């Protein structure tokens, strides 16, 4: 995979907590995917296993309030979301 573009973002998932308890983490996954698609201007977005595990680490009703992500775009236009360093 040849990296064309790489960016780091801090996401505040506070608004996800307004959802019903059983829908919070699935909504957080959709939000992260949509956020990366909007920032990188493509619909071909996938989450890495580490990012998915980070979002689901506390179960379906308690996703993290904030996460740091690293978004990588290759030359075919495919975007992969990895957990960022730090927080």
PyMOL Python script that loads the backbone (N, CA, C, O; Angstrom):
from pymol import cmd

cmd.read_pdbstr("""\
ATOM      1  N   UNK A   1       0.839  -1.168   0.000  1.00  0.00           N
ATOM      2  CA  UNK A   1       0.000   0.000   0.000  1.00  0.00           C
ATOM      3  C   UNK A   1       0.893   1.244   0.000  1.00  0.00           C
ATOM      4  O   UNK A   1       1.716   1.429   0.897  1.00  0.00           O
ATOM      5  N   UNK A   2       0.723   2.072  -0.993  1.00  0.00           N
ATOM      6  CA  UNK A   2       1.481   3.312  -1.102  1.00  0.00           C
ATOM      7  C   UNK A   2       0.636   4.456  -0.539  1.00  0.00           C
ATOM      8  O   UNK A   2      -0.443   4.753  -1.052  1.00  0.00           O
ATOM      9  N   UNK A   3       1.132   5.084   0.506  1.00  0.00           N
ATOM     10  CA  UNK A   3       0.388   6.148   1.183  1.00  0.00           C
ATOM     11  C   UNK A   3       0.522   7.447   0.404  1.00  0.00           C
ATOM     12  O   UNK A   3       1.627   7.910   0.122  1.00  0.00           O
ATOM     13  N   UNK A   4      -0.625   8.028   0.061  1.00  0.00           N
ATOM     14  CA  UNK A   4      -0.650   9.307  -0.634  1.00  0.00           C
ATOM     15  C   UNK A   4      -0.878  10.440   0.358  1.00  0.00           C
ATOM     16  O   UNK A   4      -0.275  11.507   0.243  1.00  0.00           O
ATOM     17  N   UNK A   5      -1.746  10.205   1.329  1.00  0.00           N
ATOM     18  CA  UNK A   5      -2.115  11.244   2.282  1.00  0.00           C
ATOM     19  C   UNK A   5      -2.348  10.614   3.650  1.00  0.00           C
ATOM     20  O   UNK A   5      -2.936   9.538   3.757  1.00  0.00           O
ATOM     21  N   UNK A   6      -1.881  11.295   4.694  1.00  0.00           N
ATOM     22  CA  UNK A   6      -2.049  10.804   6.060  1.00  0.00           C
ATOM     23  C   UNK A   6      -2.366  11.993   6.961  1.00  0.00           C
ATOM     24  O   UNK A   6      -1.674  13.010   6.928  1.00  0.00           O
ATOM     25  N   UNK A   7      -3.422  11.854   7.766  1.00  0.00           N
ATOM     26  CA  UNK A   7      -3.833  12.938   8.658  1.00  0.00           C
ATOM     27  C   UNK A   7      -4.239  12.368  10.009  1.00  0.00           C
ATOM     28  O   UNK A   7      -4.669  11.219  10.113  1.00  0.00           O
ATOM     29  N   UNK A   8      -4.094  13.192  11.040  1.00  0.00           N
ATOM     30  CA  UNK A   8      -4.500  12.834  12.394  1.00  0.00           C
ATOM     31  C   UNK A   8      -5.669  13.716  12.809  1.00  0.00           C
ATOM     32  O   UNK A   8      -5.684  14.914  12.526  1.00  0.00           O
ATOM     33  N   UNK A   9      -6.643  13.121  13.476  1.00  0.00           N
ATOM     34  CA  UNK A   9      -7.812  13.857  13.948  1.00  0.00           C
ATOM     35  C   UNK A   9      -8.140  13.427  15.374  1.00  0.00           C
ATOM     36  O   UNK A   9      -7.973  12.263  15.738  1.00  0.00           O
ATOM     37  N   UNK A  10      -8.610  14.382  16.177  1.00  0.00           N
ATOM     38  CA  UNK A  10      -9.159  14.097  17.498  1.00  0.00           C
ATOM     39  C   UNK A  10     -10.672  14.202  17.385  1.00  0.00           C
ATOM     40  O   UNK A  10     -11.205  15.265  17.067  1.00  0.00           O
ATOM     41  N   UNK A  11     -11.360  13.103  17.644  1.00  0.00           N
ATOM     42  CA  UNK A  11     -12.815  13.089  17.525  1.00  0.00           C
ATOM     43  C   UNK A  11     -13.454  13.127  18.905  1.00  0.00           C
ATOM     44  O   UNK A  11     -13.089  12.361  19.797  1.00  0.00           O
ATOM     45  N   UNK A  12     -14.403  14.024  19.065  1.00  0.00           N
ATOM     46  CA  UNK A  12     -15.196  14.082  20.280  1.00  0.00           C
ATOM     47  C   UNK A  12     -16.506  13.351  19.993  1.00  0.00           C
ATOM     48  O   UNK A  12     -17.310  13.806  19.180  1.00  0.00           O
ATOM     49  N   UNK A  13     -16.714  12.235  20.654  1.00  0.00           N
ATOM     50  CA  UNK A  13     -17.901  11.411  20.419  1.00  0.00           C
ATOM     51  C   UNK A  13     -19.005  11.709  21.435  1.00  0.00           C
ATOM     52  O   UNK A  13     -19.851  10.853  21.696  1.00  0.00           O
ATOM     53  N   UNK A  14     -19.004  12.896  22.000  1.00  0.00           N
ATOM     54  CA  UNK A  14     -19.982  13.256  23.026  1.00  0.00           C
ATOM     55  C   UNK A  14     -21.410  13.160  22.506  1.00  0.00           C
ATOM     56  O   UNK A  14     -22.300  12.702  23.223  1.00  0.00           O
ATOM     57  N   UNK A  15     -21.639  13.589  21.258  1.00  0.00           N
ATOM     58  CA  UNK A  15     -23.009  13.592  20.729  1.00  0.00           C
ATOM     59  C   UNK A  15     -23.553  12.175  20.516  1.00  0.00           C
ATOM     60  O   UNK A  15     -24.765  11.990  20.402  1.00  0.00           O
ATOM     61  N   UNK A  16     -22.676  11.187  20.463  1.00  0.00           N
ATOM     62  CA  UNK A  16     -23.114   9.796  20.316  1.00  0.00           C
ATOM     63  C   UNK A  16     -23.881   9.354  21.565  1.00  0.00           C
ATOM     64  O   UNK A  16     -24.755   8.491  21.482  1.00  0.00           O
ATOM     65  N   UNK A  17     -23.561   9.937  22.712  1.00  0.00           N
ATOM     66  CA  UNK A  17     -24.176   9.529  23.971  1.00  0.00           C
ATOM     67  C   UNK A  17     -25.629   9.955  24.084  1.00  0.00           C
ATOM     68  O   UNK A  17     -26.295   9.577  25.048  1.00  0.00           O
ATOM     69  N   UNK A  18     -26.147  10.730  23.136  1.00  0.00           N
ATOM     70  CA  UNK A  18     -27.573  11.068  23.147  1.00  0.00           C
ATOM     71  C   UNK A  18     -28.423   9.938  22.568  1.00  0.00           C
ATOM     72  O   UNK A  18     -29.647   9.955  22.701  1.00  0.00           O
ATOM     73  N   UNK A  19     -27.792   8.966  21.932  1.00  0.00           N
ATOM     74  CA  UNK A  19     -28.496   7.822  21.346  1.00  0.00           C
ATOM     75  C   UNK A  19     -28.913   6.846  22.452  1.00  0.00           C
ATOM     76  O   UNK A  19     -28.351   6.877  23.547  1.00  0.00           O
ATOM     77  N   UNK A  20     -29.888   5.988  22.173  1.00  0.00           N
ATOM     78  CA  UNK A  20     -30.244   4.939  23.133  1.00  0.00           C
ATOM     79  C   UNK A  20     -29.041   4.034  23.428  1.00  0.00           C
ATOM     80  O   UNK A  20     -28.148   3.900  22.592  1.00  0.00           O
ATOM     81  N   UNK A  21     -29.017   3.428  24.591  1.00  0.00           N
ATOM     82  CA  UNK A  21     -27.843   2.676  25.039  1.00  0.00           C
ATOM     83  C   UNK A  21     -27.424   1.576  24.074  1.00  0.00           C
ATOM     84  O   UNK A  21     -26.230   1.371  23.856  1.00  0.00           O
ATOM     85  N   UNK A  22     -28.381   0.869  23.494  1.00  0.00           N
ATOM     86  CA  UNK A  22     -28.047  -0.255  22.627  1.00  0.00           C
ATOM     87  C   UNK A  22     -27.597   0.177  21.233  1.00  0.00           C
ATOM     88  O   UNK A  22     -27.223  -0.667  20.419  1.00  0.00           O
ATOM     89  N   UNK A  23     -27.628   1.474  20.947  1.00  0.00           N
ATOM     90  CA  UNK A  23     -27.249   1.952  19.616  1.00  0.00           C
ATOM     91  C   UNK A  23     -26.011   2.843  19.631  1.00  0.00           C
ATOM     92  O   UNK A  23     -25.613   3.347  18.581  1.00  0.00           O
ATOM     93  N   UNK A  24     -25.398   3.048  20.781  1.00  0.00           N
ATOM     94  CA  UNK A  24     -24.313   4.020  20.883  1.00  0.00           C
ATOM     95  C   UNK A  24     -23.055   3.618  20.122  1.00  0.00           C
ATOM     96  O   UNK A  24     -22.565   4.394  19.303  1.00  0.00           O
ATOM     97  N   UNK A  25     -22.526   2.431  20.372  1.00  0.00           N
ATOM     98  CA  UNK A  25     -21.289   2.047  19.698  1.00  0.00           C
ATOM     99  C   UNK A  25     -21.493   1.834  18.203  1.00  0.00           C
ATOM    100  O   UNK A  25     -20.633   2.259  17.432  1.00  0.00           O
ATOM    101  N   UNK A  26     -22.582   1.199  17.735  1.00  0.00           N
ATOM    102  CA  UNK A  26     -22.780   1.142  16.283  1.00  0.00           C
ATOM    103  C   UNK A  26     -22.873   2.530  15.648  1.00  0.00           C
ATOM    104  O   UNK A  26     -22.394   2.736  14.533  1.00  0.00           O
ATOM    105  N   UNK A  27     -23.482   3.471  16.348  1.00  0.00           N
ATOM    106  CA  UNK A  27     -23.566   4.832  15.824  1.00  0.00           C
ATOM    107  C   UNK A  27     -22.186   5.493  15.812  1.00  0.00           C
ATOM    108  O   UNK A  27     -21.877   6.264  14.904  1.00  0.00           O
ATOM    109  N   UNK A  28     -21.359   5.195  16.812  1.00  0.00           N
ATOM    110  CA  UNK A  28     -19.999   5.739  16.848  1.00  0.00           C
ATOM    111  C   UNK A  28     -19.170   5.211  15.678  1.00  0.00           C
ATOM    112  O   UNK A  28     -18.384   5.953  15.089  1.00  0.00           O
ATOM    113  N   UNK A  29     -19.343   3.931  15.341  1.00  0.00           N
ATOM    114  CA  UNK A  29     -18.625   3.352  14.198  1.00  0.00           C
ATOM    115  C   UNK A  29     -19.047   4.053  12.909  1.00  0.00           C
ATOM    116  O   UNK A  29     -18.201   4.405  12.087  1.00  0.00           O
ATOM    117  N   UNK A  30     -20.346   4.254  12.732  1.00  0.00           N
ATOM    118  CA  UNK A  30     -20.823   4.965  11.536  1.00  0.00           C
ATOM    119  C   UNK A  30     -20.315   6.398  11.496  1.00  0.00           C
ATOM    120  O   UNK A  30     -19.968   6.904  10.429  1.00  0.00           O
ATOM    121  N   UNK A  31     -20.268   7.063  12.659  1.00  0.00           N
ATOM    122  CA  UNK A  31     -19.810   8.445  12.719  1.00  0.00           C
ATOM    123  C   UNK A  31     -18.331   8.556  12.326  1.00  0.00           C
ATOM    124  O   UNK A  31     -17.959   9.453  11.570  1.00  0.00           O
ATOM    125  N   UNK A  32     -17.493   7.658  12.832  1.00  0.00           N
ATOM    126  CA  UNK A  32     -16.063   7.686  12.496  1.00  0.00           C
ATOM    127  C   UNK A  32     -15.874   7.448  11.005  1.00  0.00           C
ATOM    128  O   UNK A  32     -15.068   8.125  10.366  1.00  0.00           O
ATOM    129  N   UNK A  33     -16.605   6.499  10.451  1.00  0.00           N
ATOM    130  CA  UNK A  33     -16.508   6.210   9.016  1.00  0.00           C
ATOM    131  C   UNK A  33     -16.962   7.404   8.173  1.00  0.00           C
ATOM    132  O   UNK A  33     -16.322   7.747   7.179  1.00  0.00           O
ATOM    133  N   UNK A  34     -18.062   8.028   8.570  1.00  0.00           N
ATOM    134  CA  UNK A  34     -18.582   9.189   7.841  1.00  0.00           C
ATOM    135  C   UNK A  34     -17.626  10.378   7.964  1.00  0.00           C
ATOM    136  O   UNK A  34     -17.416  11.100   6.990  1.00  0.00           O
ATOM    137  N   UNK A  35     -17.054  10.588   9.133  1.00  0.00           N
ATOM    138  CA  UNK A  35     -16.119  11.683   9.356  1.00  0.00           C
ATOM    139  C   UNK A  35     -14.894  11.534   8.447  1.00  0.00           C
ATOM    140  O   UNK A  35     -14.459  12.497   7.816  1.00  0.00           O
ATOM    141  N   UNK A  36     -14.345  10.320   8.389  1.00  0.00           N
ATOM    142  CA  UNK A  36     -13.180  10.080   7.531  1.00  0.00           C
ATOM    143  C   UNK A  36     -13.539  10.261   6.060  1.00  0.00           C
ATOM    144  O   UNK A  36     -12.738  10.798   5.295  1.00  0.00           O
ATOM    145  N   UNK A  37     -14.722   9.825   5.654  1.00  0.00           N
ATOM    146  CA  UNK A  37     -15.146   9.979   4.261  1.00  0.00           C
ATOM    147  C   UNK A  37     -15.277  11.449   3.889  1.00  0.00           C
ATOM    148  O   UNK A  37     -14.876  11.846   2.795  1.00  0.00           O
ATOM    149  N   UNK A  38     -15.831  12.260   4.782  1.00  0.00           N
ATOM    150  CA  UNK A  38     -15.976  13.685   4.499  1.00  0.00           C
ATOM    151  C   UNK A  38     -14.631  14.383   4.429  1.00  0.00           C
ATOM    152  O   UNK A  38     -14.428  15.231   3.561  1.00  0.00           O
ATOM    153  N   UNK A  39     -13.711  14.049   5.317  1.00  0.00           N
ATOM    154  CA  UNK A  39     -12.419  14.724   5.347  1.00  0.00           C
ATOM    155  C   UNK A  39     -11.517  14.320   4.176  1.00  0.00           C
ATOM    156  O   UNK A  39     -10.751  15.143   3.673  1.00  0.00           O
ATOM    157  N   UNK A  40     -11.603  13.059   3.742  1.00  0.00           N
ATOM    158  CA  UNK A  40     -10.722  12.574   2.678  1.00  0.00           C
ATOM    159  C   UNK A  40     -11.391  12.574   1.307  1.00  0.00           C
ATOM    160  O   UNK A  40     -10.771  12.181   0.319  1.00  0.00           O
ATOM    161  N   UNK A  41     -12.636  13.005   1.236  1.00  0.00           N
ATOM    162  CA  UNK A  41     -13.371  13.169  -0.022  1.00  0.00           C
ATOM    163  C   UNK A  41     -13.500  11.866  -0.819  1.00  0.00           C
ATOM    164  O   UNK A  41     -13.260  11.840  -2.026  1.00  0.00           O
ATOM    165  N   UNK A  42     -13.876  10.797  -0.137  1.00  0.00           N
ATOM    166  CA  UNK A  42     -14.123   9.516  -0.788  1.00  0.00           C
ATOM    167  C   UNK A  42     -15.120   8.709   0.044  1.00  0.00           C
ATOM    168  O   UNK A  42     -15.280   8.947   1.241  1.00  0.00           O
ATOM    169  N   UNK A  43     -15.787   7.754  -0.605  1.00  0.00           N
ATOM    170  CA  UNK A  43     -16.732   6.888   0.096  1.00  0.00           C
ATOM    171  C   UNK A  43     -16.127   5.536   0.454  1.00  0.00           C
ATOM    172  O   UNK A  43     -16.738   4.761   1.189  1.00  0.00           O
ATOM    173  N   UNK A  44     -14.941   5.249  -0.053  1.00  0.00           N
ATOM    174  CA  UNK A  44     -14.297   3.959   0.147  1.00  0.00           C
ATOM    175  C   UNK A  44     -13.490   3.996   1.447  1.00  0.00           C
ATOM    176  O   UNK A  44     -12.272   4.173   1.421  1.00  0.00           O
ATOM    177  N   UNK A  45     -14.176   3.827   2.584  1.00  0.00           N
ATOM    178  CA  UNK A  45     -13.548   3.940   3.904  1.00  0.00           C
ATOM    179  C   UNK A  45     -13.729   2.634   4.657  1.00  0.00           C
ATOM    180  O   UNK A  45     -14.815   2.055   4.659  1.00  0.00           O
ATOM    181  N   UNK A  46     -12.660   2.171   5.297  1.00  0.00           N
ATOM    182  CA  UNK A  46     -12.763   1.000   6.161  1.00  0.00           C
ATOM    183  C   UNK A  46     -12.016   1.272   7.461  1.00  0.00           C
ATOM    184  O   UNK A  46     -11.043   2.026   7.489  1.00  0.00           O
ATOM    185  N   UNK A  47     -12.484   0.650   8.529  1.00  0.00           N
ATOM    186  CA  UNK A  47     -11.843   0.784   9.832  1.00  0.00           C
ATOM    187  C   UNK A  47     -10.898  -0.383  10.040  1.00  0.00           C
ATOM    188  O   UNK A  47     -11.212  -1.514   9.668  1.00  0.00           O
ATOM    189  N   UNK A  48      -9.745  -0.118  10.630  1.00  0.00           N
ATOM    190  CA  UNK A  48      -8.829  -1.203  10.963  1.00  0.00           C
ATOM    191  C   UNK A  48      -9.398  -1.986  12.146  1.00  0.00           C
ATOM    192  O   UNK A  48     -10.290  -1.510  12.849  1.00  0.00           O
ATOM    193  N   UNK A  49      -8.877  -3.177  12.352  1.00  0.00           N
ATOM    194  CA  UNK A  49      -9.346  -3.996  13.471  1.00  0.00           C
ATOM    195  C   UNK A  49      -9.051  -3.322  14.809  1.00  0.00           C
ATOM    196  O   UNK A  49      -9.828  -3.441  15.756  1.00  0.00           O
ATOM    197  N   UNK A  50      -7.914  -2.606  14.881  1.00  0.00           N
ATOM    198  CA  UNK A  50      -7.557  -1.925  16.123  1.00  0.00           C
ATOM    199  C   UNK A  50      -8.551  -0.809  16.449  1.00  0.00           C
ATOM    200  O   UNK A  50      -8.934  -0.634  17.606  1.00  0.00           O
ATOM    201  N   UNK A  51      -8.969  -0.053  15.427  1.00  0.00           N
ATOM    202  CA  UNK A  51      -9.935   1.020  15.648  1.00  0.00           C
ATOM    203  C   UNK A  51     -11.279   0.446  16.072  1.00  0.00           C
ATOM    204  O   UNK A  51     -11.921   0.964  16.986  1.00  0.00           O
ATOM    205  N   UNK A  52     -11.698  -0.615  15.411  1.00  0.00           N
ATOM    206  CA  UNK A  52     -12.959  -1.264  15.764  1.00  0.00           C
ATOM    207  C   UNK A  52     -12.911  -1.796  17.202  1.00  0.00           C
ATOM    208  O   UNK A  52     -13.874  -1.644  17.954  1.00  0.00           O
ATOM    209  N   UNK A  53     -11.795  -2.415  17.578  1.00  0.00           N
ATOM    210  CA  UNK A  53     -11.652  -2.922  18.950  1.00  0.00           C
ATOM    211  C   UNK A  53     -11.646  -1.790  19.968  1.00  0.00           C
ATOM    212  O   UNK A  53     -12.180  -1.938  21.067  1.00  0.00           O
ATOM    213  N   UNK A  54     -11.040  -0.657  19.606  1.00  0.00           N
ATOM    214  CA  UNK A  54     -11.027   0.498  20.498  1.00  0.00           C
ATOM    215  C   UNK A  54     -12.441   1.019  20.743  1.00  0.00           C
ATOM    216  O   UNK A  54     -12.796   1.340  21.877  1.00  0.00           O
ATOM    217  N   UNK A  55     -13.244   1.104  19.691  1.00  0.00           N
ATOM    218  CA  UNK A  55     -14.612   1.597  19.845  1.00  0.00           C
ATOM    219  C   UNK A  55     -15.480   0.623  20.641  1.00  0.00           C
ATOM    220  O   UNK A  55     -16.329   1.049  21.424  1.00  0.00           O
ATOM    221  N   UNK A  56     -15.274  -0.676  20.447  1.00  0.00           N
ATOM    222  CA  UNK A  56     -16.091  -1.692  21.109  1.00  0.00           C
ATOM    223  C   UNK A  56     -15.498  -2.164  22.437  1.00  0.00           C
ATOM    224  O   UNK A  56     -16.051  -3.076  23.052  1.00  0.00           O
ATOM    225  N   UNK A  57     -14.394  -1.578  22.899  1.00  0.00           N
ATOM    226  CA  UNK A  57     -13.681  -2.085  24.074  1.00  0.00           C
ATOM    227  C   UNK A  57     -14.525  -2.071  25.352  1.00  0.00           C
ATOM    228  O   UNK A  57     -14.318  -2.910  26.229  1.00  0.00           O
ATOM    229  N   UNK A  58     -15.455  -1.149  25.472  1.00  0.00           N
ATOM    230  CA  UNK A  58     -16.281  -1.068  26.687  1.00  0.00           C
ATOM    231  C   UNK A  58     -17.711  -1.517  26.445  1.00  0.00           C
ATOM    232  O   UNK A  58     -18.584  -1.278  27.280  1.00  0.00           O
ATOM    233  N   UNK A  59     -17.958  -2.154  25.330  1.00  0.00           N
ATOM    234  CA  UNK A  59     -19.276  -2.706  25.069  1.00  0.00           C
ATOM    235  C   UNK A  59     -20.138  -1.822  24.188  1.00  0.00           C
ATOM    236  O   UNK A  59     -19.693  -0.800  23.667  1.00  0.00           O
ATOM    237  N   UNK A  60     -21.399  -2.249  24.037  1.00  0.00           N
ATOM    238  CA  UNK A  60     -22.302  -1.566  23.110  1.00  0.00           C
ATOM    239  C   UNK A  60     -22.828  -0.253  23.679  1.00  0.00           C
ATOM    240  O   UNK A  60     -23.171   0.651  22.916  1.00  0.00           O
ATOM    241  N   UNK A  61     -22.898  -0.131  25.000  1.00  0.00           N
ATOM    242  CA  UNK A  61     -23.547   1.051  25.571  1.00  0.00           C
ATOM    243  C   UNK A  61     -22.580   2.123  26.058  1.00  0.00           C
ATOM    244  O   UNK A  61     -23.023   3.203  26.448  1.00  0.00           O
ATOM    245  N   UNK A  62     -21.268   1.861  26.049  1.00  0.00           N
ATOM    246  CA  UNK A  62     -20.318   2.843  26.568  1.00  0.00           C
ATOM    247  C   UNK A  62     -19.121   3.032  25.635  1.00  0.00           C
ATOM    248  O   UNK A  62     -18.009   2.634  25.982  1.00  0.00           O
ATOM    249  N   UNK A  63     -19.322   3.626  24.469  1.00  0.00           N
ATOM    250  CA  UNK A  63     -18.161   3.914  23.612  1.00  0.00           C
ATOM    251  C   UNK A  63     -17.309   5.009  24.254  1.00  0.00           C
ATOM    252  O   UNK A  63     -17.800   5.736  25.118  1.00  0.00           O
ATOM    253  N   UNK A  64     -16.047   5.142  23.851  1.00  0.00           N
ATOM    254  CA  UNK A  64     -15.217   6.198  24.434  1.00  0.00           C
ATOM    255  C   UNK A  64     -15.758   7.586  24.103  1.00  0.00           C
ATOM    256  O   UNK A  64     -16.401   7.777  23.071  1.00  0.00           O
ATOM    257  N   UNK A  65     -15.500   8.542  24.973  1.00  0.00           N
ATOM    258  CA  UNK A  65     -15.964   9.914  24.744  1.00  0.00           C
ATOM    259  C   UNK A  65     -15.129  10.616  23.680  1.00  0.00           C
ATOM    260  O   UNK A  65     -15.655  11.401  22.892  1.00  0.00           O
ATOM    261  N   UNK A  66     -13.831  10.334  23.657  1.00  0.00           N
ATOM    262  CA  UNK A  66     -12.932  10.951  22.681  1.00  0.00           C
ATOM    263  C   UNK A  66     -11.973   9.891  22.166  1.00  0.00           C
ATOM    264  O   UNK A  66     -11.567   8.995  22.906  1.00  0.00           O
ATOM    265  N   UNK A  67     -11.616   9.999  20.893  1.00  0.00           N
ATOM    266  CA  UNK A  67     -10.584   9.132  20.335  1.00  0.00           C
ATOM    267  C   UNK A  67      -9.710   9.947  19.389  1.00  0.00           C
ATOM    268  O   UNK A  67     -10.133  10.968  18.847  1.00  0.00           O
ATOM    269  N   UNK A  68      -8.494   9.476  19.206  1.00  0.00           N
ATOM    270  CA  UNK A  68      -7.578  10.062  18.231  1.00  0.00           C
ATOM    271  C   UNK A  68      -7.407   9.031  17.132  1.00  0.00           C
ATOM    272  O   UNK A  68      -7.141   7.860  17.403  1.00  0.00           O
ATOM    273  N   UNK A  69      -7.562   9.474  15.877  1.00  0.00           N
ATOM    274  CA  UNK A  69      -7.456   8.547  14.755  1.00  0.00           C
ATOM    275  C   UNK A  69      -6.413   9.035  13.760  1.00  0.00           C
ATOM    276  O   UNK A  69      -6.128  10.228  13.656  1.00  0.00           O
ATOM    277  N   UNK A  70      -5.851   8.069  13.031  1.00  0.00           N
ATOM    278  CA  UNK A  70      -4.929   8.351  11.931  1.00  0.00           C
ATOM    279  C   UNK A  70      -5.604   7.852  10.669  1.00  0.00           C
ATOM    280  O   UNK A  70      -5.919   6.668  10.555  1.00  0.00           O
ATOM    281  N   UNK A  71      -5.827   8.753   9.717  1.00  0.00           N
ATOM    282  CA  UNK A  71      -6.534   8.422   8.486  1.00  0.00           C
ATOM    283  C   UNK A  71      -5.518   8.387   7.352  1.00  0.00           C
ATOM    284  O   UNK A  71      -4.797   9.358   7.122  1.00  0.00           O
ATOM    285  N   UNK A  72      -5.467   7.251   6.639  1.00  0.00           N
ATOM    286  CA  UNK A  72      -4.488   7.036   5.578  1.00  0.00           C
ATOM    287  C   UNK A  72      -5.221   6.791   4.269  1.00  0.00           C
ATOM    288  O   UNK A  72      -6.165   6.003   4.215  1.00  0.00           O
ATOM    289  N   UNK A  73      -4.782   7.472   3.209  1.00  0.00           N
ATOM    290  CA  UNK A  73      -5.372   7.302   1.880  1.00  0.00           C
ATOM    291  C   UNK A  73      -4.294   6.796   0.935  1.00  0.00           C
ATOM    292  O   UNK A  73      -3.208   7.370   0.864  1.00  0.00           O
ATOM    293  N   UNK A  74      -4.597   5.703   0.196  1.00  0.00           N
ATOM    294  CA  UNK A  74      -3.629   5.191  -0.765  1.00  0.00           C
ATOM    295  C   UNK A  74      -3.934   5.724  -2.161  1.00  0.00           C
ATOM    296  O   UNK A  74      -4.895   6.469  -2.353  1.00  0.00           O
ATOM    297  N   UNK A  75      -3.113   5.338  -3.132  1.00  0.00           N
ATOM    298  CA  UNK A  75      -3.258   5.952  -4.458  1.00  0.00           C
ATOM    299  C   UNK A  75      -4.480   5.461  -5.219  1.00  0.00           C
ATOM    300  O   UNK A  75      -4.869   6.097  -6.198  1.00  0.00           O
ATOM    301  N   UNK A  76      -5.106   4.351  -4.812  1.00  0.00           N
ATOM    302  CA  UNK A  76      -6.363   3.914  -5.428  1.00  0.00           C
ATOM    303  C   UNK A  76      -7.562   4.659  -4.857  1.00  0.00           C
ATOM    304  O   UNK A  76      -8.674   4.516  -5.366  1.00  0.00           O
ATOM    305  N   UNK A  77      -7.357   5.449  -3.810  1.00  0.00           N
ATOM    306  CA  UNK A  77      -8.447   6.196  -3.200  1.00  0.00           C
ATOM    307  C   UNK A  77      -9.075   5.502  -2.002  1.00  0.00           C
ATOM    308  O   UNK A  77     -10.057   6.001  -1.453  1.00  0.00           O
ATOM    309  N   UNK A  78      -8.534   4.370  -1.586  1.00  0.00           N
ATOM    310  CA  UNK A  78      -9.060   3.654  -0.428  1.00  0.00           C
ATOM    311  C   UNK A  78      -8.539   4.300   0.851  1.00  0.00           C
ATOM    312  O   UNK A  78      -7.354   4.613   0.966  1.00  0.00           O
ATOM    313  N   UNK A  79      -9.433   4.492   1.802  1.00  0.00           N
ATOM    314  CA  UNK A  79      -9.087   5.143   3.063  1.00  0.00           C
ATOM    315  C   UNK A  79      -9.215   4.124   4.191  1.00  0.00           C
ATOM    316  O   UNK A  79     -10.210   3.405   4.281  1.00  0.00           O
ATOM    317  N   UNK A  80      -8.195   4.070   5.053  1.00  0.00           N
ATOM    318  CA  UNK A  80      -8.205   3.183   6.214  1.00  0.00           C
ATOM    319  C   UNK A  80      -8.010   4.035   7.459  1.00  0.00           C
ATOM    320  O   UNK A  80      -7.152   4.918   7.492  1.00  0.00           O
ATOM    321  N   UNK A  81      -8.812   3.764   8.481  1.00  0.00           N
ATOM    322  CA  UNK A  81      -8.757   4.514   9.736  1.00  0.00           C
ATOM    323  C   UNK A  81      -8.056   3.658  10.782  1.00  0.00           C
ATOM    324  O   UNK A  81      -8.506   2.557  11.098  1.00  0.00           O
ATOM    325  N   UNK A  82      -6.943   4.175  11.320  1.00  0.00           N
ATOM    326  CA  UNK A  82      -6.174   3.519  12.370  1.00  0.00           C
ATOM    327  C   UNK A  82      -6.286   4.341  13.648  1.00  0.00           C
ATOM    328  O   UNK A  82      -6.557   5.540  13.582  1.00  0.00           O
ATOM    329  N   UNK A  83      -6.082   3.715  14.822  1.00  0.00           N
ATOM    330  CA  UNK A  83      -6.030   4.530  16.037  1.00  0.00           C
ATOM    331  C   UNK A  83      -4.772   5.390  16.025  1.00  0.00           C
ATOM    332  O   UNK A  83      -3.712   4.942  15.587  1.00  0.00           O
ATOM    333  N   UNK A  84      -4.891   6.621  16.505  1.00  0.00           N
ATOM    334  CA  UNK A  84      -3.744   7.517  16.548  1.00  0.00           C
ATOM    335  C   UNK A  84      -2.926   7.300  17.804  1.00  0.00           C
ATOM    336  O   UNK A  84      -3.396   6.694  18.767  1.00  0.00           O
ATOM    337  N   UNK A  85      -1.708   7.796  17.789  1.00  0.00           N
ATOM    338  CA  UNK A  85      -0.859   7.711  18.970  1.00  0.00           C
ATOM    339  C   UNK A  85      -1.310   8.753  19.976  1.00  0.00           C
ATOM    340  O   UNK A  85      -1.944   9.747  19.622  1.00  0.00           O
ATOM    341  N   UNK A  86      -0.980   8.516  21.216  1.00  0.00           N
ATOM    342  CA  UNK A  86      -1.325   9.486  22.246  1.00  0.00           C
ATOM    343  C   UNK A  86      -2.549   9.048  23.013  1.00  0.00           C
ATOM    344  O   UNK A  86      -2.659   7.882  23.394  1.00  0.00           O
ATOM    345  N   UNK A  87      -3.467   9.960  23.244  1.00  0.00           N
ATOM    346  CA  UNK A  87      -4.668   9.781  24.049  1.00  0.00           C
ATOM    347  C   UNK A  87      -5.156   8.373  24.084  1.00  0.00           C
ATOM    348  O   UNK A  87      -6.164   8.084  24.729  1.00  0.00           O
TER     349      UNK A  87
END
""", "prot")
cmd.dss("prot")
cmd.show_as("cartoon", "prot")
cmd.util.cbc("prot")
cmd.orient("prot")
